[in-house]
Amino acid sequence: MKKYVLDILMIMIGSLLFALAVNLFVIPNDLGEGGVTGLTIIAYYLFGWSPSIVSFVLNAALLVVGYKFLNRQTTIYTIIAVTFHSLFLHLTETWSISSNEIIVNSIFGGVFAGVGIGLIIRVGGTTAGSTILARITNKYLGWSISYGLLFFDLIVAFSSYFIIGTEALLLTIIMLYVGTKVMEFVIEGVNPKKAVTIISKKPEAIAGQVSAFMNRGVTVLSGHGYYTKEQKEILYIVISKQEVVKLKKIVKEIDKDAFIAIHDVRDVFGHGFIELSKS
């Protein structure tokens, strides 16, 4: 129960920040946005329709269409997020800040939106709209949610060109990119992981040093060289970004001719990282 309360609190904070991004930075500067929010802003510019009402109606419609791609908890969290986002859009529509620096406003619009959406996605919810499409591409195409969201957001943003003009569109693209990077930071955290593949003539010595001095597990895979057909033991290790230097030093001291491939990874679960039951 405590976890659900904290999750809902994060959704509320995220919804508020996203609404502030729209009402404090986007609309006052005649910028565009992506996804359903972008469509609501276009409707506001053209017809003066309330963003809060249009946002709620469009997101509710997309949620009905896309709910089958979400599990039960995500669906519930998404309904909560959509409701609070629309509510905060209404409550903050008269709020303003005294800043005429449109570039600064664009950057902070991206920051507020990125943190807001990131908090919602981090606890397992979505903001419906293009976030549902981003989750679909994540599930079936392997795209990261943040970049899938950027892709669909850009489609809507470019459609606003004829309303907001070239300069505002370019600033909108900057804002969306900033939002994507901030969102990625919020979702994936400050400590990205690295997967390391090591091919060496001394795998036992390297594995022993990694286990003893880095307290990391080592997986040993069997392989062979294509041309030489020589059997090899391949080491696979997942470590934090900060541990890369230490691992390279260990390998260099044992076998300076070793082959090392380092890959970026995310969503690492298991012993020594995040428990799968808590994901």
Disulfide bonds with the S-S distance in Angstrom:
none
